Each structure stands twice: as C-alpha cells, then as structure tokens.
Amino acid sequence: MPVASKKPIGARIIISRTDSIGDVVLTLPLAGIIKEYFPEWHIIFLGRNYTREIVSLSEHVDEFVNWDDHEAVKQLKADIIVHVFPVKEIAQWAKKQGISTRIGTTGRLYHWLYCNKLIRLSRKNSDLHEAQLNIKLLKPLGIETDYPLEKIPDYYGFTRIKPLAPKWLEMLKGDRKNIILHPKSKGSAREWGLENFSRLIGLLPEIEYRIFISGTKEEGLQSAPLFKEHAHVIDLTGQMNLGEFASFIAEADALVAASTGPLHVAAALGKCAIGLYAPMRPIHPGRWAPLGRQAGYLVMNRECNDCKKTQDCRCIRDITPGQVSEILSQLRK
C-alpha cells in the first residue's frame, strides 16, 4: 500500500452522498479505503435518512448525519469533506463551516467557488465503473485511486447485519433455495417486465425454490399479476423497513433485479445478485454493475439506440428467463 500524504491525526472526514440507495452502496467502499490508510480517522457519512440503515451496515463508518436534520448539520464539525454527489447547498455550507479540505469535481461551476481541491472527472464519458469514479475523489488525500473492480468489494465492510426477526426467519426454507425477485424500480432503471418475471417463476420448481417478491407497498400493487398467477410466491412488498430487508437479503440465497438499490445491497452482502441491464450509456453495466463476490449481470450485446427515449426497453426485455434460471440452478444449497 502506498504511503499517503500527511494529514492530521484523528481527522474528521465527511463523505457526502445524499442520493439513492444504490449510489450510496457504491460510495461506501471509500470509507473502507480511507480506514485502510488512516485507521484513526473519524468517518462521517452525510446522507438522507432513508439510506441510514444501509450506511449503518458498514463497520468503516463512524457516524451518520442526515442532511435534512438542520440541528445536527449545524453542529457538525470536520476537517475534510468529499463531495461524491455534488449539491450546491452542501458545498456552500462546507466552506462557510470552515472545513479546511473540500474536495469536488471540476464539472460543477460552484465547486470552483466552494472547493479547494478539484478533481477533473467526467462520469458521463468515462469507461470506469461508478465505484471506481467515486474512489478517484480520494486523490488529494494521497490515496491510491486505481482499484480493479474485483478488489472493491473488500471495502464495503458490511459486518453490522442485525439479526432477522423470527417471523421473517421462519419464512426461509433450509431445504430450498430462497430467491428474492425485485421486479420494479420506482422508475430509476429500465425494467425487465412482469411477464418475464412470471415466466422465470414458472421455470423454478416449487420443490426446489422458495420465491419472494419484494418492493414498496405501491410496487406490490403493480406486481399483483404475479401473485394472481403464482399462488405459492410470498409477498414481502411494503412489509419491512430497509434494515429488516437488508437482514432478509443476508439470509436468502439470491436476488434478481434491474439496476436498483436492493441489487447493490445484495452484492455488497456477498449474495448471488443477478442484475438485468440495458446496454445503453450511461445506464449500462460497465458503469452500474453490482460489485460482489457472487454478483453478476445479464445484458444483450447490441446497440440500444431505439430505447433511449422510452422506459419500455426491448433490449432488457429480450434477456430470457431461461438465462436467469440457468444461473439460479447453479446455486448450491
């Protein structure tokens, strides 16, 4: 490991990422990398409350602060801030707060005003994965920033999994493969479609697989055809908070989803995470693939230009249920 530049002993560093669950998961390796170089540093994750339970899974994060909690933010003190997800108001606040090292990208005009360490980084045109791009922001700290994808899962630190409540634990069958299907994405990704998920369920023998459908309460209503067609599947939609759902994923065997937060959570937990992707930039798996010891993805090897202006993407829908069931059949129980 290269020697990092000298920084204050016991420094307090903020990792700022106030967007969605999947983005937060792919940002958490920064905390592990920082701790590897500076184990005595106090790492604060500045986010929004709905991602708190996911951030709390990482042993590398010492404190979570909700950006919407004005009193907590007002009292927050730090020596360094890394603006992973750029927000003008946060950049302004960090400078006003007197944080001495403020790291941002050159792509935001306001970072030239409020940051004093600028990284030239173009996410849109890069061939790097989102997690690799995030790590590039650590360069001003004297940290090596070229990490291969296979190394990044070492830095999640997802060791703080809460025990699963008995009412959920008893649903999981020890003699079957417990598979979570997450059909919807709240509009954040191209979707595989309920018809494909239904066909997949039909390919998975009930004697070998226990199938769960996850999502929000609203997504459960949208997924109603699956429950109607397959009476044996178990509806988890809208029944768990995020922390409980993470614990449930940790006890299951696999999760199948488009490019969504639960997919990245499953990957970080070391589960079999099967991502279903469209091939178009910037939402292709080269940028957003799940990273984990058993994580992988399926994508059609074709141009996807016709699908750019619609959420109804033929390129992702042409991934066959047979391709997914073949991967699941290789799981050992």
C-alpha positions in Angstrom: 0.0 0.0 0.0 1.5 3.4 -1.0 2.3 5.9 1.8 -0.4 8.6 2.0 0.3 12.2 2.4 0.4 13.5 5.9 -2.9 14.5 7.4 -4.0 15.5 10.9 -4.0 12.6 13.4 -7.6 11.9 14.3 -9.0 13.9 11.4 -12.8 14.0 10.9 -13.8 13.4 7.3 -17.2 13.7 5.7 -18.3 11.6 2.7 -21.2 13.4 1.2 -23.7 11.4 -0.9 -27.4 12.4 -0.5 -29.0 10.5 -3.3 -30.4 6.9 -3.7 -29.6 3.6 -2.1 -27.6 2.0 -4.9 -25.4 5.1 -5.3 -24.8 5.1 -1.6 -23.8 1.4 -1.6 -21.3 2.1 -4.4 -19.9 5.0 -2.4 -19.3 3.1 0.9 -16.0 1.5 -0.3 -14.5 4.9 0.1 -14.9 4.6 3.9 -13.1 1.2 3.9 -10.2 2.6 1.7 -9.8 5.7 3.9 -9.8 3.5 7.1 -7.1 1.3 5.5 -4.8 4.4 5.1 -5.9 6.3 8.2 -7.5 3.9 10.7 -7.7 6.6 13.4 -9.8 9.0 11.3 -13.4 9.5 12.2 -15.6 8.9 9.1 -18.9 10.8 8.9 -21.4 9.9 6.1 -23.6 12.8 5.2 -26.8 11.4 3.5 -30.5 11.4 3.7 -32.4 9.5 6.4 -33.8 6.8 4.1 -30.3 5.4 3.5 -29.2 5.5 7.1 -30.0 1.8 7.7 -27.8 0.8 4.7 -24.9 3.1 5.8 -25.1 1.6 9.3 -24.2 -1.8 7.9 -20.6 -0.7 7.2 -18.1 -1.1 10.0 -16.0 1.6 8.4 -18.5 4.5 9.0 -18.3 6.0 12.5 -21.3 8.4 12.2 -24.3 9.1 10.0 -25.7 12.6 9.7 -28.9 13.4 7.9 -28.6 16.4 5.7 -32.3 17.3 6.4 -31.6 17.4 10.2 -30.7 21.1 10.4 -29.7 20.9 14.1 -27.3 18.0 13.6 -25.8 19.6 10.5 -25.4 22.9 12.3 -23.3 21.2 15.0 -21.3 19.1 12.5 -17.5 19.7 12.6 -15.0 18.2 10.2 -11.5 18.7 8.7 -12.2 17.3 5.3 -15.3 16.8 3.0 -15.5 14.7 -0.1 -18.4 15.8 -2.3 -19.2 12.5 -4.0 -22.7 13.6 -5.1 -22.5 17.3 -5.8 -25.0 19.5 -4.1 -24.5 23.3 -4.3 -26.1 23.9 -0.9 -23.7 21.4 0.8 -20.7 22.9 -1.0 -21.7 26.3 0.3 -22.2 25.0 3.8 -18.9 23.2 3.9 -16.9 26.4 3.0 -19.0 28.5 5.5 -18.4 25.9 8.1 -14.6 26.3 7.7 -13.8 22.8 6.6 -10.2 23.1 5.6 -10.1 20.5 2.8 -13.0 20.5 0.4 -12.8 18.0 -2.5 -15.1 18.2 -5.5 -15.0 17.8 -9.3 -14.3 20.5 -11.9 -17.5 19.7 -13.7 -19.6 21.9 -11.3 -19.1 25.6 -11.6 -19.9 26.2 -8.0 -17.1 23.8 -6.9 -14.6 26.3 -8.2 -16.1 28.7 -5.7 -16.5 26.5 -2.7 -13.9 23.6 -3.0 -10.2 24.0 -2.8 -9.2 20.5 -4.1 -10.6 19.9 -7.6 -10.6 16.6 -9.5 -11.1 16.6 -13.2 -13.6 13.8 -13.7 -16.2 13.2 -16.4 -18.6 10.5 -15.3 -20.7 10.7 -18.4 -17.9 9.9 -20.8 -15.8 7.6 -18.6 -15.4 3.8 -19.2 -14.9 3.3 -15.4 -17.5 1.9 -13.0 -19.3 4.3 -10.7 -17.5 2.9 -7.7 -14.1 3.5 -9.4 -15.1 7.0 -10.3 -16.0 7.7 -6.7 -12.6 6.5 -5.5 -10.9 9.0 -7.8 -12.0 11.7 -5.4 -9.6 10.5 -2.7 -6.6 11.5 -4.7 -6.0 14.8 -2.8 -5.6 12.7 0.4 -2.6 10.9 -1.1 -4.5 7.7 -1.5 -4.0 5.3 -4.4 -7.1 5.6 -6.6 -6.7 2.9 -9.3 -8.7 0.0 -7.9 -9.7 -3.0 -10.0 -13.4 -4.0 -9.8 -12.7 -7.3 -8.1 -10.9 -5.6 -5.3 -13.6 -3.0 -4.4 -16.0 -5.5 -2.6 -13.2 -5.9 0.1 -14.1 -2.4 1.3 -17.8 -2.5 1.9 -17.4 -3.6 5.5 -21.0 -4.9 5.7 -20.5 -6.7 9.0 -23.2 -4.9 11.1 -26.1 -7.0 10.0 -28.9 -7.0 12.5 -30.4 -10.4 13.5 -33.5 -11.2 11.4 -36.8 -11.3 13.4 -38.2 -14.8 13.9 -41.3 -14.0 11.9 -39.2 -13.4 8.8 -36.6 -16.0 9.5 -39.1 -18.8 9.7 -40.2 -18.0 6.1 -36.8 -19.1 4.7 -36.7 -22.8 4.0 -33.5 -24.6 4.7 -34.2 -27.3 2.1 -34.8 -24.9 -0.7 -33.1 -22.1 -2.5 -34.6 -18.8 -1.2 -34.8 -16.4 -4.1 -35.9 -12.7 -3.9 -37.3 -11.2 -7.1 -37.5 -7.4 -7.2 -39.5 -6.6 -10.3 -39.9 -2.8 -10.1 -37.5 0.1 -9.9 -39.6 3.2 -9.0 -38.6 4.5 -12.4 -34.9 4.6 -11.7 -34.0 1.9 -14.2 -35.2 0.1 -17.3 -37.3 -2.9 -16.2 -37.4 -6.5 -17.3 -41.2 -6.6 -17.1 -43.7 -8.6 -15.1 -44.2 -11.1 -17.9 -40.5 -12.1 -17.8 -40.6 -12.4 -14.0 -43.7 -14.6 -14.3 -42.0 -16.8 -16.9 -39.0 -17.1 -14.6 -41.2 -18.2 -11.7 -42.7 -20.8 -13.9 -39.2 -22.2 -14.6 -38.3 -22.6 -10.9 -39.8 -25.7 -9.4 -41.6 -25.1 -6.1 -40.0 -28.1 -4.6 -36.5 -26.6 -5.1 -37.2 -22.8 -4.7 -38.9 -20.6 -2.3 -39.8 -17.3 -4.2 -40.3 -13.9 -2.6 -41.4 -10.7 -4.3 -40.0 -7.5 -2.8 -40.7 -3.8 -3.3 -42.6 -0.9 -1.8 -46.3 -1.2 -1.0 -47.1 0.6 -4.2 -44.9 -1.7 -6.2 -46.7 -4.6 -4.6 -49.9 -3.3 -6.1 -48.2 -3.0 -9.5 -46.9 -6.6 -9.1 -50.4 -8.0 -8.4 -50.4 -10.2 -11.6 -47.5 -12.2 -10.2 -49.4 -13.1 -7.0 -52.5 -13.9 -9.0 -50.7 -16.2 -11.4 -48.4 -17.9 -8.9 -50.2 -18.5 -5.6 -47.1 -20.0 -4.0 -44.9 -16.9 -4.2 -44.6 -14.8 -1.0 -45.4 -11.1 -0.9 -42.9 -9.1 1.0 -43.8 -5.7 -0.6 -44.3 -2.9 1.9 -43.8 -5.1 4.9 -40.2 -4.4 6.0 -38.2 -1.3 6.7 -34.8 -1.1 4.9 -32.8 -2.5 7.7 -35.1 -5.6 8.0 -35.0 -6.1 4.3 -31.1 -6.0 4.3 -31.1 -8.6 7.0 -33.6 -10.7 5.0 -31.4 -10.5 1.9 -28.4 -11.6 4.0 -30.3 -14.8 5.0 -31.6 -15.5 1.4 -29.6 -17.2 -1.4 -30.1 -14.8 -4.3 -31.7 -11.7 -5.6 -32.8 -10.8 -9.1 -33.5 -7.2 -10.1 -32.8 -4.5 -12.6 -30.2 -1.8 -11.6 -31.8 -0.9 -8.3 -30.7 -0.4 -4.7 -31.6 -3.9 -3.5 -29.4 -5.4 -6.2 -26.4 -3.5 -4.9 -27.2 -4.3 -1.3 -27.3 -8.0 -2.1 -24.0 -7.7 -4.0 -22.4 -6.0 -1.0 -23.7 -8.6 1.3 -21.9 -11.3 -0.8 -25.1 -12.9 -2.1 -25.8 -14.1 -5.6 -27.0 -10.8 -7.1 -28.2 -11.1 -10.7 -28.6 -7.7 -12.4 -30.7 -7.2 -15.5 -29.4 -4.3 -17.7 -29.9 -2.4 -20.9 -26.7 -1.9 -22.9 -27.1 1.9 -23.5 -24.8 4.5 -21.9 -24.8 5.7 -19.2 -27.0 3.1 -17.6 -25.1 0.1 -18.9 -23.4 -2.5 -16.6 -20.0 -1.1 -17.4 -21.0 1.8 -15.2 -23.5 0.3 -12.8 -22.9 -3.5 -12.5 -23.4 -4.9 -9.0 -20.0 -5.5 -7.3 -19.7 -8.5 -5.0 -18.2 -11.9 -4.6 -21.3 -13.6 -6.2 -22.6 -10.7 -8.2 -23.1 -10.7 -12.0 -25.4 -9.3 -14.7 -27.1 -10.1 -17.9 -27.2 -7.7 -20.9 -27.8 -8.1 -24.6 -24.8 -7.5 -26.8 -26.4 -4.9 -29.1 -26.9 -1.2 -29.7 -29.8 0.2 -27.8 -30.4 3.5 -29.6 -34.1 2.8 -30.2 -34.8 2.6 -26.5 -33.2 5.8 -25.4 -36.4 7.8 -25.3 -38.6 5.2 -23.6 -38.7 3.2 -20.4 -40.1 0.3 -22.3 -36.7 -1.1 -23.4 -36.8 -4.1 -25.7 -33.1 -4.7 -25.1 -33.6 -5.6 -21.5 -36.8 -7.4 -22.1 -35.1 -9.7 -24.6 -33.0 -11.2 -21.8 -34.6 -14.6 -21.4 -36.0 -16.1 -18.2 -34.0 -19.2 -19.1 -30.8 -17.3 -18.8 -31.7 -16.3 -15.3 -32.9 -19.7 -14.3 -29.7 -21.3 -15.5 -27.7 -19.1 -13.1 -30.0 -19.9 -10.3 -29.8 -23.6 -11.0 -26.1 -23.5 -10.3 -26.6 -22.2 -6.7 -25.7 -24.7 -4.1 -28.0 -25.3 -1.1 
